[in-house]
Amino acid sequence: MIPLYVVGHKNPDTDSIAAAIGYAWLLRERDGENAVACRAGTLRAQTEFALKHFGADTPMLLEDASPRFRAIANPVKPLAPDSPLSEAWRLSALNGRVMPVVDGSGLPVGMVTSQSVFNYLSQHLDMTDRPFRDLIRVPAGLACDSNVPKFRTNDRISDHRDRIIHTQYDDFWVVDSDGRYSGTCRRADMTQPPRMRLVLVDHNEANQAVNGLEEADLLEVLDHHRLGTVNTTTPISFYVSVVGSTSTLVSERMRLARLTPPPDVAGMLLSGLLSDTLVYKSPTTTQRDRAAGLWLAWMAFGVDDAEAKLDAYGEELLRAGADVVGRTAEELVSGDFKSFESGRNRFGVAQIEVTSFVPVKDRYDDIRAALNALCQQRGLEFAGLMITDITQDTSLLVATGNQKYLERLPFSRKAEGVWDLPGMVSRKKQLLPILLGMLQG
């Protein structure tokens, strides 16, 4: 069955990973899909803590959804170089394909094609009186084309289409990273390769999605953020709701389907919910989140003392993601960085959680330098890092970029390039609307 890949946004947080794990499980159990949970980037410390705590499998890494040559490789059984040409000719006619010739170490020698056989026979019929039957007994390795282009299994097909247009060949090698034979493919295979089937969770903006999204078949979106929707060529299932986490939406669908997730899946969904709602302290929290959290706690910890266990685990989870010691400024600003657009203006905001502002107060200059590098690399008007103290329920904003926007920030300045955000803990519900309003005003 063709896989269906469930993936969250780039720079994935715990909710993004948990929603992918939970929704892939639901699609397998409810719909019989071959659903695969994926991640579009490196795991954070908090997510690794949750995976280890509940013994859950780490989702596979999916950084690009563009079709690869492995998807069109036809593993035709190759012949050895000393196989008779007659055998290669017979199999080629039988299969309607070229016949690959591969040496004992798996390296391509050449392809027996109608043209390569014609060229060989033409040369030797002109030079000898040997019977035709003797000529086709020669080793296939002598009558193959050794100049056929090769492509790696992990190469993006779209990167090589221009090259294919200007070549005379219709058949090509597909080889692994060591150059060993994996199969063959045809020019026609490259024009319409099979497209990856995707479900996006915890985001709906193309600039936050896995690379190559436009070359995949997007089937569904499940999210709880503002609309910044991706373009599709066909109708899809699209569901966005005002809750504190996508994990809440996944758990609600499980309950609607009357399916009980195993403890590891329930535990990860609970982790995603508690992380995104800051254990219900975030203003994004709804009664639906609280109801989902209790149900997931029952599944993950058992019914006895589930609420107490939820609270204790929630504190552990937040602290697991709040340690900034040993992390470079570049890691701090890129770990949970999201880009946004308002008209022609593009900006980005990252967020980290700490238990105290003390470890970062002497690093503002380094943080601004890292943010400035992001602005230049991504063509942003400005970029900021929201530093949230999870013990005091307040934040700071370190920002850099176009001064005409920074001067309009409606916050009190705490230091050069640093603003106070009293009572703010949510980038999505509290900070982002202010920044968008500032750009639109």
Summary of the structure (lengths in Angstrom):
residues: 441
radius of gyration: 28.1
end to end distance: 50.8
largest distance: 96.5
contacts: 1472
relative contact order: 0.11
helix: 41%
strand: 22%
